[in-house]
């Protein structure tokens, strides 16, 4: 199957199916000497894995990572890194009655017509189980970004009709609840909504918002590989994502230019970065007074101008549809194109949003890591610096 490789300089190739023996990922292009251990990856795997009946499928997977290559003496070697996760709790018999049925809003129909050999066990390659490999790879990318002072933070912005407004966000609350929601009362209300959906044999969607801070100016490759375009591809490739926004997003279409435009200003804090570091933050001594900071009064653009990072926080949102696997009876077709009724039993998420937060972070990390490495060759002085000793 083509389409399983992402990135150009920092590339990842995921493999495996939901009910196969294992899933995994091969990372190529990771710089050497990045400290990396199994524990570094497991922190994020724990945020994605199933098993909590309040918010997710009851499928029990430890998601233990096996590092098969690319790491020696606790550091990356610069060679391909292979990470594998064995599937431990498949119940393939739960899908026997669905093997000839096209489940509504699933990939069954399209995969069957494309390949004529569809793995119906949990959706096979189309299953959200594949995102575990993305989180494993994204954990490595996050360690690379950490070396550069770049931080990625995603959270549940909305679940159904329950939304955390911008002025209500409490970042300290994000790790304190199952939904990674930055508001304690609304997280409690969202959990009640999830319980209601389970009672009604239904599901709910929501929004994951993500902020990237510490990103230097100029990350992105015009014109087709803009930062927002690459992030859009990465985020839209996640299961159940149906819309992607940067900054004001769709609201920008109803705003006036005088309101939307982000006005620039500079500080008088001349030595904020220090002489040794100012160029690494995208400032040129020939263009601006040494170490003056270029800032914006607002950030309607979401930290991206002309497809390049502008030094402000990059802000984007992923909109997730409701989980399509629901026990409520639905009308559909079988392989013979006969009208049938289906009720999808088994172990399924009442919402994918909570477990998707770390997946969004991971895809953002992979995108930015790839573009950072590509951008390192955009000027000859950067190339010279890499080879001068």
Buried (B, 14 or more C-beta within 10 A) or exposed (E): EEEEEBBBBBBBBBBBBBBBEBBBBBBBBBEEEBEBEEEBBBEBBEBBBBBEEEBBBEBEBBBBBEBEEBBEEEBBBBBBBBBBBBBEBBEEEBBEEBEBBBBBBBBBBEBBEEEEEBBBBBBBBBBBBBBBBBBBBBBBBBBBBBEBEBBBBBBBBBBBEBBBEEEEBEEEBBEEBBBBBBBEEBBBBBBEBBEEBBEEBBBBBBBBBBBBBBBBBBBBBEEEBBBBBBBBBBBEEBBBBEBBBBBBBEEBEEEEEEEBBBEEEEEEEEEEBEEEEBBEBBBEEEEBEEBBBBBBEEBBBBBBBEBBBBBBBBBBBBBBBBBBBBBEEBEBBBEEEEEEEBEBBBBBBBBBBBBBBBBBBBBBBBBBBBBBBBBEEEEEEEEEEEEEE
